[in-house]
Amino acid sequence: MAFNKIDKRLIDYLKYEGTKSQSHIINLSHSQLAKEIGTTREVVSKILKQFKLSGIVNLRFKQIELL
């Protein structure tokens, strides 16, 4: 997992968390998510914004909804 591109690691982690909790809503802040996948909050925020523009996720305060 450490050698995958960060955007792939991020989407894989979100999908894993979604299936683990059996929900499309993941309750994590960008900072917590960055710690989990081993990068900075800024990088996570930029990638999540790209995902939002692509229609992959919907962002809320400390929540990420997989679409």
MOUR-V759121 format. One record per residue. N is the residue number from 1. PHI is phi in whole degrees, 0 to 359 (* if undefined). OMEGA is omega in degrees with one decimal (NA if undefined). Layout:
n,phi,omega
N,PHI,OMEGA
N,PHI,OMEGA
This chain:
n,phi,omega
1,*,-176.7
2,292,-176.7
3,261,177.4
4,288,173.5
5,298,-173.8
6,296,179.6
7,295,176.3
8,291,177.6
9,299,-178.4
10,294,-179.1
11,293,176.4
12,297,179.5
13,295,179.8
14,297,177.8
15,297,178.3
16,299,-180.0
17,296,178.5
18,295,179.4
19,287,179.2
20,296,-179.0
21,269,-178.8
22,55,-179.1
23,214,175.7
24,271,-178.6
25,253,177.5
26,249,-177.7
27,266,177.7
28,217,172.3
29,279,178.1
30,298,178.8
31,294,178.7
32,296,178.9
33,296,178.5
34,298,178.0
35,297,-178.1
36,295,-177.2
37,260,172.6
38,80,176.4
39,214,-178.7
40,264,179.0
41,298,-178.7
42,299,179.5
43,295,179.1
44,298,-179.4
45,297,179.1
46,295,-179.5
47,293,178.7
48,296,176.8
49,296,176.5
50,297,178.0
51,299,179.5
52,296,179.7
53,296,178.5
54,275,179.2
55,82,-179.2
56,273,-177.9
57,225,170.6
58,236,-174.6
59,255,174.4
60,225,179.4
61,295,-179.6
62,57,177.1
63,219,174.7
64,232,179.0
65,254,176.1
66,279,-179.6
67,260,NA
